[in-house]
Each structure stands twice: as structure tokens, then as C-alpha cells.
Amino acid sequence: MTQALHQTVLLNQAVEALSVKVDGEYLDATFGRGGHSQAILSRLSGEGRLTVVDCDPEAIAFAKALQAEDGRIILHQGAFEEVLKELRSQGRLFDGVLFDFGVSSPQIDQAERGFSFQKQGPLDMRMNNQDGMTAAEWLNTASADEMKKVFWRYGEEKNAGRIARAIVESREVQPLVSTMDLVAVIEQVNRPSFKQKKHPATRVFQAVRIFVNDELGQVERVLPLSLELLKPGGRLAVISFHSLEDRLVKRFMRDQSRPEKVDRRMPVLPENMPQPKLKLVGKPVKAVDHDDNVRARSAIMRVAEKVGGAA
């Protein structure tokens, strides 16, 4: 089984960061096209186990094919937040947990997924294209004020308000159906220019995708879950692709690597002072220093280790 149409970001760096034990148990919570999973498997003995998770039906098909070849794989289909809750309820513990929060190249390259502003396709943008609200459904019903907030918060689009109003005006004539429908409206406000390094629709497409998939909300909720699933000494490696995600990861690891605050004005301090649950491992690793994959140049990986005995 080989990777199809996808160059895995920070492949070697992520696997090194997990410090894989040959007989260990690992969790790849964002399987994608299995690049990281296959690299982890290559370091495991017959006693090792790898649990993989994804909600994308095409990724699951790829994972099932890999599972048929390798009995060390345990496969879970679903949103990683729900699967991690299920694993917690089962009492599962892992020597390492990996998150790669990026959109895979196959998802971008397949026009029918609606992620690309350079390909004609339906305005979908769902990671799981069999469940939930599509981008088109939201864009054709949301108020201008709601869209403005989403475009600014998740895309830092400076013309968020003007683009939102242009969408409302356009959909009154004809609903937005395709990716190129949305691009055309955005370009009415953000005029294309040869001086621009980024496509004028980049920020809005990012914002809509993040909103439709509740990406930041999921990141906030799964990081504490992953901590509960780690064995003492287990590693957590997280790859993010934009500053909003990375900010959440950085804050979580920083907060969990510090002792819990205690009011030292208390007359008697507790005997067992709360201790850090994580310790940071190394400095953040940036893909721009390691990868030739242009799409992944913004990626950054942070790594932490669970402190022995931390609950």
C-alpha cells in the first residue's frame, strides 16, 4: 500500500517526535492518506498496535485497504472528537498520539469536494461529505453580519464586510452553487492582481472551511481528551497549518506544562501541590525548514510528553 496523491508533511519529524517503541500502542487521530501511519507501522514489531481515525469516507477506504494488509491496525470511522471519547470510555491508553490538522492534497485536488478556489466544483467543503451542512447551504442563508464575523475571525479577511454584503446581493439574484460562484463574488471586492502572492479568495475559503467543519472548536476539545489517553511518558505531537490552530495548541501545551495556580495567600498551602501534566519537548518544528511540499510550508509541529503519574 502506498500513499496516493499526497505528500505527508513533516513525516520523519513527526515519527521521531513520538519516540516510537517497537511494542508500543499509538494513535493517529487524523489518518488522512496514511503517510504518518505507515511510517509508525514501519517502526513497530508484531506486538505493536496502531489505532487510526478519520471521518472522510475516502480516507476510510484507504485505511481499510491498509488494514487488510496489516493486522496491527485498529480502525475507527468518525469525527476524532467522538472517537477519542469512545476510546476514553474503553480505558484505552497510548504511548503516543498524533494529530495532523491539515486538509489533505486529495481533498483539495478533487473538485467535487469543494475545497479549492482554483477548481470548478460544488460548494461543499465538509471533511465528511456525507454529513452536516455544506458551505453552499450556509452561504445562502447566513446574514451578512454572521458571514463578516466568520470571514474576519477565521480568515482575517480585511474586506470581510464588503464580501459578505456582496454575497447577500448575489444570492438574491441566484444562489451560490459552485466554488467559482463564490470566487466570482469575492473577486468583485478583492480584485485579482499580479502583485498578489495569494489568490484573492484564499482567506474566505479558509474561513468557510474552518466554520463549516468547526475545526477550531474540535481542536480545543480534543487536546484535553488526548492528554487523558496518554500513558505516563507518552508523547503528544500536533501539526497545525495556520496561526489560529497553532495558537490553541501552543496555549494548551503551555498551560498543561505549568503547575496549577494556587493562592499563596492561603494560611496553609496544600501538601500535594498540583503538578504539571505535560513537559514540552524541543522547540516547534516548522515545515518551511524541512519540506518541499509548497502546500504545507505553513505547517508547524509542537510536541509534549505526559509527566509520569499525571492523570
C-alpha positions in Angstrom: 0.0 0.0 0.0 1.4 3.4 -1.0 0.3 6.9 -0.5 -1.9 8.3 -3.3 -1.6 11.8 -4.5 -0.5 13.1 -1.1 2.9 14.2 0.3 2.8 13.9 4.0 4.0 16.9 5.9 6.8 16.6 8.5 6.7 12.8 8.0 10.0 11.8 9.6 10.0 14.6 12.2 6.6 13.6 13.5 7.5 9.9 13.8 10.8 10.9 15.5 8.9 13.1 17.9 6.7 10.2 19.0 9.8 8.3 20.0 8.1 5.0 18.8 8.6 1.9 20.9 8.6 -1.3 18.9 5.9 -2.9 21.1 4.0 0.3 21.8 0.4 1.4 21.2 -0.1 4.6 19.1 -3.0 6.7 17.9 -3.0 8.5 14.6 -6.1 10.6 15.2 -6.1 12.2 11.7 -5.3 9.3 9.3 -5.7 11.2 6.0 -3.9 9.1 3.4 -1.9 7.2 6.0 1.6 8.7 5.5 2.3 9.0 9.2 0.6 5.8 10.0 2.7 3.8 7.6 5.9 5.4 9.0 4.8 4.5 12.5 4.0 0.9 11.5 7.4 0.5 10.0 8.9 1.0 13.5 6.6 -1.3 15.3 7.1 -5.0 15.9 4.4 -7.6 15.7 3.5 -6.8 19.2 2.9 -3.1 18.5 -0.6 -1.6 17.7 -1.7 1.4 15.8 -5.2 2.9 16.1 -6.2 5.2 13.3 -9.2 7.6 13.0 -10.8 9.6 10.2 -14.3 10.8 9.1 -13.6 11.2 5.4 -15.1 8.2 3.6 -12.3 8.2 1.0 -9.7 8.2 3.8 -11.5 5.3 5.5 -11.5 3.3 2.2 -7.7 3.8 2.1 -7.4 2.8 5.7 -9.4 -0.3 5.3 -7.1 -1.4 2.4 -4.1 -0.8 4.6 -5.8 -2.7 7.5 -6.4 -5.7 5.2 -2.6 -5.9 4.7 -1.6 -5.3 8.3 -3.4 -6.8 11.3 -1.7 -4.4 13.7 -4.1 -1.6 12.7 -7.3 -0.8 14.6 -9.6 1.4 12.6 -12.3 3.8 13.8 -14.5 5.8 11.5 -16.0 9.1 12.7 -15.1 12.6 13.9 -12.0 12.3 16.0 -13.6 14.1 19.0 -16.3 11.4 19.2 -13.9 8.6 18.6 -11.5 9.9 21.3 -14.4 10.0 23.8 -15.2 6.4 22.9 -11.5 5.3 23.4 -11.5 7.1 26.8 -14.6 5.2 27.8 -12.9 2.0 26.9 -10.0 2.8 29.1 -7.5 2.8 26.2 -4.1 4.3 26.8 -1.4 5.1 24.2 2.4 5.6 24.1 1.9 8.4 21.6 -0.9 10.4 20.0 -0.5 12.3 16.7 -2.8 15.0 15.2 -2.2 16.4 11.7 -4.9 19.0 11.4 -4.4 19.9 7.7 -6.6 19.3 4.7 -5.1 16.6 2.6 -4.0 17.2 -1.0 -6.5 14.7 -2.4 -9.3 16.6 -0.7 -8.1 19.8 -2.3 -7.4 18.3 -5.7 -10.8 16.6 -6.1 -13.0 19.4 -7.4 -16.2 17.6 -6.2 -15.1 18.2 -2.6 -15.4 22.0 -3.0 -12.2 22.9 -1.1 -10.3 24.5 -4.0 -10.8 28.1 -5.2 -9.0 27.0 -8.4 -11.3 24.2 -9.5 -15.0 24.3 -10.5 -16.9 22.1 -8.1 -19.9 22.1 -5.7 -19.6 24.4 -2.7 -19.3 21.6 -0.2 -16.1 21.9 2.0 -17.1 19.2 4.5 -14.4 16.9 5.8 -17.1 14.2 6.0 -19.0 14.8 2.8 -21.8 12.6 3.9 -22.9 14.5 7.0 -23.5 18.1 8.1 -24.2 21.5 6.5 -22.4 22.3 3.2 -20.7 25.6 2.6 -23.4 26.5 0.0 -26.2 25.9 2.5 -24.5 28.3 5.0 -23.5 30.9 2.5 -27.0 31.1 1.0 -28.7 31.5 4.4 -26.4 33.3 6.8 -26.8 37.0 7.5 -24.2 39.5 6.2 -23.1 40.2 9.8 -22.6 36.5 10.6 -20.5 36.0 7.4 -18.5 39.1 8.2 -17.6 37.7 11.6 -16.6 34.3 10.2 -14.5 35.8 7.4 -12.7 38.1 9.8 -12.3 35.7 12.7 -11.2 32.5 10.8 -9.7 34.1 7.7 -8.5 37.5 8.9 -10.0 38.9 5.7 -9.7 42.7 5.7 -12.7 43.1 3.3 -14.9 40.7 5.3 -17.9 43.1 5.5 -17.8 44.1 1.8 -17.5 40.5 0.7 -20.4 39.4 3.0 -22.7 42.1 1.6 -21.7 41.2 -2.0 -22.7 37.6 -1.3 -26.1 38.6 0.0 -26.7 40.8 -3.1 -25.5 38.0 -5.4 -27.6 35.2 -3.8 -30.8 37.4 -4.1 -30.3 37.1 -7.9 -29.1 33.5 -7.9 -28.0 31.2 -5.1 -24.3 30.3 -4.9 -23.9 26.7 -6.0 -20.3 26.2 -7.1 -16.8 27.2 -6.0 -16.4 29.5 -8.9 -19.7 31.3 -8.0 -18.1 32.2 -4.7 -14.8 33.1 -6.3 -16.6 35.5 -8.7 -18.3 37.3 -5.9 -15.0 37.6 -3.9 -13.2 39.0 -6.9 -15.7 41.7 -7.2 -14.3 43.1 -4.0 -10.7 41.6 -3.9 -9.6 42.5 -7.4 -7.1 40.0 -8.8 -3.6 41.4 -9.2 -0.3 40.0 -10.5 1.4 41.7 -7.5 -0.6 39.5 -5.0 1.1 36.3 -3.8 -2.1 34.8 -2.5 -5.3 34.2 -4.5 -7.9 36.8 -3.6 -10.3 34.1 -2.4 -7.7 32.3 -0.1 -8.8 33.8 3.2 -12.6 33.5 2.7 -12.3 29.8 1.6 -10.2 29.1 4.6 -12.7 30.8 6.9 -15.7 29.0 5.4 -14.0 25.6 5.7 -13.0 26.2 9.3 -16.5 27.3 10.2 -18.4 24.5 8.3 -16.2 21.8 10.0 -16.0 23.5 13.4 -12.2 23.0 13.2 -11.1 25.2 16.0 -13.8 24.0 18.3 -12.7 20.4 17.7 -9.1 21.3 18.3 -10.0 22.9 21.7 -12.0 19.8 22.7 -9.7 17.0 21.5 -6.5 18.2 23.1 -7.6 17.6 26.7 -9.0 14.2 25.6 -5.7 13.3 24.1 -4.0 14.0 27.4 -6.3 11.6 29.1 -5.4 8.9 26.6 -1.7 9.1 27.1 0.3 6.8 29.3 2.8 8.5 31.6 5.8 9.3 29.4 3.7 9.2 26.3 4.2 11.8 23.6 1.7 14.1 22.0 2.6 15.5 18.6 0.4 18.1 16.9 0.8 19.6 13.4 -1.1 22.8 12.7 -1.4 24.7 9.4 -2.4 28.2 10.4 -1.9 30.6 13.3 -5.4 30.1 14.7 -4.9 26.4 15.2 -1.3 26.8 16.4 -2.3 29.4 18.9 -4.7 26.9 20.6 -2.1 24.1 20.6 0.6 26.4 22.0 -1.7 27.7 24.7 -2.8 24.2 25.7 0.7 22.7 25.9 2.0 25.8 27.8 -0.8 25.7 30.3 -0.5 22.0 30.9 3.3 22.2 31.3 2.9 24.7 34.2 1.9 23.9 37.8 -1.8 24.7 38.6 -2.0 28.1 40.2 -2.6 28.1 44.0 -3.4 31.2 46.0 -0.3 31.6 48.1 -2.0 33.9 50.4 -3.7 30.9 52.0 -2.6 30.4 55.6 -1.7 26.8 54.9 -0.7 25.6 51.4 -1.8 22.1 50.3 0.7 19.3 51.0 0.4 17.9 47.5 0.8 21.0 45.2 -0.7 20.4 41.7 2.0 19.5 39.3 2.3 20.0 35.5 0.7 17.3 33.4 3.0 17.8 30.4 6.5 18.8 29.7 7.4 20.5 26.4 9.8 18.5 24.1 12.1 20.6 22.0 11.2 23.7 20.0 8.4 24.0 17.5 9.3 22.4 14.2 8.4 24.4 11.0 7.8 22.6 7.7 9.3 25.5 5.9 12.7 24.4 7.2 12.2 20.7 6.3 9.6 20.2 3.5 9.5 20.8 -0.3 5.7 20.5 -0.2 4.5 24.0 -1.1 1.0 23.5 0.3 2.5 22.5 3.7 5.0 25.3 4.1 2.9 27.0 6.8 2.8 23.8 9.0 4.2 23.8 12.5 4.6 20.9 14.9 4.6 21.1 18.7 5.5 18.2 20.9 4.9 17.5 24.6 5.3 14.5 26.9 3.0 13.4 29.6 4.6 13.7 33.0 4.8 10.4 34.9 1.8 9.8 37.1 -0.2 12.7 35.7 -3.9 12.0 35.5 
